[in-house]
Amino acid sequence: MLKKFRFSWPIFYIVCFCILVFVPSLLYQFGAPASDYDEHLKHVEEVRSGIFKVVHPLFHLVSALLATLFGTQWGVIFVILMTQITTGYLVYRILDGAGQRLPQPSNLKLLLMTFALLIVAPLNLWSFPKLYFSYYVTSMYHNPTYQMLKPLALLLFIMSSKMLNFEQRNQTKYLKYLFMTVLVGALATFAKPSFTIILLPALLMAIFFYRNHLDFRFTAFYYFIFAFLLTAIVFGQWFLLYNLSVQGEGVVFEPFTLVLKREPSIMLLVLKFLASCLFPVAVAALFFREFIKSRALILAWCCYGVGMAYFLLLAESGSRNSHGNFGWGASVSLFIVFVYSASFLLQQNPSKRRKVAFAVLAAHALCGIVWYAASHGLLFHLCVDVYGNWCWN
């Protein structure tokens, strides 16, 4: 028999929030000066004509399919809206799972934290109106493939982090889980390979760190299969992007070149880095003894560390040199760090330290509201720049 449908008010509120916040955002992005949407809409139309020019075509394929029903723009809106709803649902489930202890947080508190995590921004008001460059922003509204990546990266992280808990052999169960993890990893890679190239070395670091607490041989075998299959996809994308594209394009070692172009002051770079991740830093510092025991949170920080290393040390040569494409991975990894830091915080007993950490998260959410307004031209003359009054530089 089919299970009786159960209406979920939290999911209903997440859907309503995403419609109210992200549908107007998407309508604004079409034609906005610095938005990436117009370029990707062209790729969607090309896919509908049977032409593939992108190596991460998941967004374009799904949008092209829906465009046959709703038209291109509304097909894109539906795709991105569903990714935001999925992201919100996953965040809520992670927080709800962390809160299954006394005193349990209310649904209202979990929903408010979910909404906050969907829009958080760096603590950037002190540098107003320069709110974007040299910060590490998790809520970027101008790029559809980044938004497509977020729920897939979060789901891939949830599934792959289970490797850090393989303490007993159950080959049938884990092989089925391996298949599902590789499938999600492939989808995330075809959405945007930015997180996959981060997760593989970060997960290897975490497995090695916890090797004495795992069934190491079986976990290593599981990781090898997982990494081999996803690496094959990434190398295929690499070959298509660089070997078959304009001569002279590739990846080069250029430490700090791009970040120093955008912000020549080392002191401001450090301050903006801390302002981007003050909440998870505060959680780690205030609950350090508990923090080092959290395998998932340690893995999230490993991902962010690898992502930052890529962004700071590597760049693309040729026409993409100034694009900063290695920053996408750092941003989505920081989003995962925020989510798991919030989940970790809910597991701690009520205390003044906990209240301080929640206050920092609230400050990030407040800055997220200002960033949302700036990113959609709602601050008008207060944000005068070449990016359509977005307070980028």
C-alpha positions in Angstrom: 0.0 0.0 0.0 1.1 3.6 -0.7 2.1 5.5 2.4 -0.4 8.1 3.4 0.7 11.6 2.4 1.7 13.8 5.3 1.6 17.5 4.9 4.8 19.2 6.2 4.5 22.8 7.3 8.3 23.3 7.4 8.6 22.3 3.8 5.7 24.5 2.9 7.4 27.5 4.5 10.7 26.7 2.8 8.9 26.6 -0.6 7.1 29.9 0.2 10.4 31.5 1.3 12.2 30.4 -1.9 9.4 31.6 -4.1 9.2 35.0 -2.4 13.0 35.5 -2.4 14.4 33.8 -5.5 11.7 34.3 -8.1 12.0 38.1 -8.0 15.8 37.6 -8.0 15.7 35.5 -11.1 13.4 37.9 -13.0 15.9 40.6 -12.2 18.9 38.7 -13.4 17.7 38.5 -17.0 19.4 41.4 -18.7 21.3 42.7 -15.6 24.7 44.1 -16.6 27.0 41.8 -14.6 24.7 38.7 -14.5 25.9 35.4 -16.1 22.3 34.4 -16.9 22.2 35.9 -20.4 25.3 33.9 -21.4 23.9 30.7 -20.0 20.5 31.4 -21.6 22.3 31.4 -25.0 23.8 28.0 -24.1 20.4 26.7 -23.2 19.1 27.7 -26.6 22.2 26.0 -28.2 21.4 22.8 -26.4 17.9 22.9 -27.7 19.4 23.1 -31.2 21.7 20.2 -30.4 24.9 22.2 -29.9 27.0 21.7 -26.8 29.6 24.3 -26.0 29.9 23.8 -22.2 31.6 20.9 -20.3 29.3 21.1 -17.3 25.9 21.0 -19.1 23.5 19.7 -16.4 21.9 23.1 -15.9 21.6 23.7 -19.6 20.2 20.2 -20.3 17.5 20.4 -17.6 16.6 23.9 -18.6 16.4 23.0 -22.3 14.0 20.1 -21.5 11.7 22.4 -19.4 12.0 25.2 -22.0 10.0 23.0 -24.4 7.1 23.3 -21.9 7.4 26.7 -20.4 9.8 28.7 -22.6 13.4 29.3 -21.9 13.2 32.0 -19.2 10.4 30.3 -17.2 12.1 26.9 -17.6 15.3 28.4 -16.1 13.3 30.0 -13.3 11.7 26.7 -12.5 15.1 24.9 -12.5 16.8 27.4 -10.2 13.8 27.6 -7.9 13.8 23.9 -7.5 17.5 23.9 -6.7 16.9 26.6 -4.0 14.0 24.6 -2.5 16.1 21.5 -2.5 19.0 23.3 -0.8 16.6 24.7 1.8 15.2 21.3 2.4 18.6 19.6 2.9 19.7 22.4 5.2 16.6 22.0 7.3 17.0 18.2 7.5 20.6 18.6 8.6 19.6 21.1 11.3 16.6 19.0 12.4 18.8 15.9 12.7 21.3 17.7 14.8 18.6 19.0 17.1 17.2 15.6 18.1 18.2 16.1 21.7 16.8 17.9 24.8 16.0 20.7 24.7 14.9 20.3 21.1 14.8 23.4 19.0 11.4 24.5 17.8 10.4 24.3 14.1 10.4 28.1 14.0 14.0 28.2 15.2 15.1 25.6 12.7 13.3 27.5 9.9 14.8 30.8 10.8 18.3 29.2 10.8 17.5 27.6 7.4 16.4 30.9 5.9 19.5 32.6 7.4 21.9 30.0 5.9 20.3 30.5 2.5 21.1 34.2 2.4 24.1 34.6 4.7 26.8 37.0 3.5 30.2 38.1 4.8 30.3 40.7 7.6 30.9 43.4 5.0 29.0 46.5 6.1 32.2 48.0 7.4 33.6 48.3 3.8 30.3 49.6 2.3 29.7 50.0 -0.6 32.4 47.5 -1.5 30.6 44.3 -0.6 31.9 41.6 -2.9 35.4 41.6 -4.2 38.0 39.9 -1.9 35.2 38.5 0.2 34.1 34.8 0.0 30.4 34.9 -0.6 28.1 31.8 -0.3 24.9 33.5 -1.6 25.7 34.5 -5.2 22.7 35.2 -7.3 24.2 36.1 -10.6 25.4 32.6 -11.7 22.9 29.8 -12.5 25.5 26.9 -12.6 26.7 27.9 -9.1 23.1 27.7 -7.8 22.7 24.4 -9.6 25.8 23.1 -7.8 24.8 24.1 -4.2 22.3 21.3 -3.4 24.2 18.7 -5.3 27.5 19.6 -3.5 25.7 19.5 -0.1 24.1 16.2 -0.9 27.4 14.8 -2.2 29.1 16.0 1.0 26.4 14.3 3.2 26.8 11.0 1.4 30.6 11.0 1.0 31.2 12.0 4.7 29.7 8.6 5.6 33.0 7.1 4.7 34.4 8.6 7.9 32.1 6.2 9.8 32.9 2.9 8.1 33.8 1.0 11.2 32.2 -2.4 10.3 32.1 -4.3 7.1 28.8 -4.6 5.3 29.8 -4.9 1.7 26.4 -5.2 0.2 25.1 -2.1 2.0 28.2 0.0 1.3 28.4 -1.0 -2.4 24.8 0.2 -2.9 25.7 3.3 -1.1 28.9 3.7 -3.3 26.7 3.5 -6.5 24.4 6.3 -5.2 27.4 8.4 -4.0 29.1 8.2 -7.4 25.8 9.0 -9.2 25.4 12.2 -7.1 29.0 13.0 -7.6 28.6 12.7 -11.3 25.6 15.0 -11.3 27.5 17.5 -9.2 30.5 17.4 -11.5 28.3 17.9 -14.6 26.7 20.8 -12.8 30.1 22.4 -12.1 33.3 20.4 -11.3 34.4 23.0 -8.7 33.4 21.0 -5.6 34.4 17.6 -6.9 38.1 18.7 -7.4 38.0 19.9 -3.8 36.2 17.0 -2.1 38.5 14.3 -3.4 41.7 15.5 -1.8 39.9 16.8 1.3 38.2 13.5 1.9 41.5 11.7 1.4 43.0 13.9 4.1 40.2 13.2 6.5 40.3 9.4 5.9 44.1 9.5 6.6 43.5 11.6 9.8 40.9 9.2 11.1 42.6 6.0 9.8 42.9 4.4 13.3 39.1 4.8 13.9 38.0 3.3 10.6 38.0 0.0 8.8 40.8 1.5 6.9 41.3 -1.0 4.1 37.7 -1.2 3.2 37.3 2.6 3.4 40.4 3.1 1.2 39.0 0.7 -1.4 35.6 2.5 -1.3 37.4 5.9 -1.7 39.5 4.6 -4.6 36.5 3.5 -6.6 34.7 6.7 -5.8 37.7 8.9 -6.6 38.7 7.0 -9.8 35.2 7.4 -11.4 34.8 11.0 -10.6 38.4 11.8 -11.6 37.7 10.3 -15.0 34.8 12.7 -15.5 36.9 15.7 -14.4 39.8 14.8 -16.7 37.3 14.4 -19.6 36.0 17.9 -18.9 39.6 19.2 -18.6 40.5 17.8 -22.0 37.4 19.2 -23.7 37.8 22.6 -22.0 41.5 23.2 -22.5 42.9 20.9 -25.1 40.1 21.5 -27.6 39.7 25.2 -26.9 41.6 28.4 -27.8 45.4 27.8 -27.7 47.1 29.1 -24.6 44.2 28.5 -22.2 44.8 26.2 -19.2 45.6 26.2 -15.5 48.7 28.0 -14.2 50.4 28.5 -10.9 50.0 32.2 -10.0 50.0 32.6 -6.2 47.8 35.5 -5.0 47.9 37.2 -8.4 44.1 37.6 -8.8 43.3 38.4 -5.2 46.0 41.1 -5.1 44.7 42.7 -8.3 41.3 43.1 -6.6 42.6 44.1 -3.2 46.3 45.1 -3.0 46.2 45.5 0.8 47.3 42.3 2.7 45.7 43.6 5.9 42.3 44.1 4.2 42.6 40.7 2.5 43.0 39.1 5.9 40.2 41.1 7.4 37.8 40.3 4.6 38.7 36.6 4.8 37.8 36.5 8.5 34.7 38.6 7.9 33.6 36.0 5.4 33.7 33.1 7.8 33.5 34.6 11.3 30.6 32.4 12.3 32.2 29.0 11.7 35.5 30.4 13.1 33.7 31.5 16.3 32.0 28.1 16.6 35.3 26.3 16.2 37.0 28.6 18.7 34.3 28.6 21.3 33.8 24.8 21.3 37.2 23.7 20.3 37.3 20.4 22.3 33.9 19.4 20.9 34.8 20.7 17.4 37.9 18.4 16.9 35.6 15.4 17.6 33.2 16.2 14.8 34.3 14.3 11.7 31.8 15.9 9.4 32.7 19.4 10.4 36.4 18.7 10.2 35.8 17.4 6.6 33.9 20.5 5.8 36.8 22.7 6.9 39.2 20.5 4.9 37.1 21.2 1.8 37.2 24.9 2.5 40.9 24.8 3.0 41.5 23.0 -0.3 39.1 25.3 -2.0 41.0 28.4 -0.7 44.3 26.9 -1.7 43.1 26.4 -5.3 41.7 30.0 -5.4 44.8 31.6 -3.9 47.4 29.6 -5.8 45.9 28.8 -9.2 44.5 30.7 -12.1 43.4 30.1 -15.7 45.5 31.4 -18.5 44.1 33.1 -21.6 40.8 34.8 -21.7 39.6 33.3 -18.4 42.5 34.7 -16.4 40.5 37.3 -14.6 37.3 35.2 -14.1 38.4 33.7 -10.8 36.6 30.4 -11.5 38.5 28.6 -8.8 36.5 30.7 -6.3 33.3 28.8 -7.0 34.6 25.8 -5.1 35.7 27.9 -2.1 32.3 29.6 -1.9 30.3 26.4 -2.0 32.6 24.8 0.5 32.2 27.7 2.8 28.4 27.3 2.5 28.8 23.7 3.7 31.0 24.9 6.6 28.3 27.3 7.6 25.6 24.6 7.5 27.6 22.1 9.5 28.7 24.7 12.0 25.1 25.6 12.6 24.2 21.9 12.9 27.1 21.4 15.3 26.0 24.4 17.4 22.6 23.0 17.9 24.2 19.9 19.5 25.8 22.0 22.2 24.2 22.6 25.6 22.7 26.1 26.1 25.4 28.5 27.3 26.7 32.1 26.9 29.2 30.7 24.3 26.3 29.3 22.3 24.4 32.7 22.4 27.5 34.5 21.2 27.8 32.1 18.2 24.1 32.5 17.4 24.6 36.3 17.5 27.4 36.1 15.0 25.2 34.0 12.7 22.4 36.6 13.0 25.0 39.3 12.0 25.9 37.3 8.9 22.1 37.0 8.1 21.6 40.8 8.5 24.5 41.4 6.1 22.9 38.8 3.8 19.8 41.0 3.6 21.8 44.0 2.7 23.8 41.9 0.1 20.5 40.7 -1.4 19.3 44.3 -1.8 22.7 45.4 -3.3 22.8 42.4 -5.7 19.4 43.3 -7.1 20.0 47.1 -7.6 17.7 48.0 -4.6 20.3 50.3 -3.0 20.3 52.5 -6.2 22.7 55.5 -5.9 24.4 54.0 -2.8 26.0 51.4 -5.0 27.5 53.2 -8.0 29.8 50.9 -9.9 30.2 49.4 -13.3 28.4 46.2 -12.3 24.9 47.7 -12.4 24.8 49.3 -8.9 25.6 46.0 -7.2 28.2 47.3 -4.6 30.9 44.9 -6.0 33.8 47.3 -5.9 
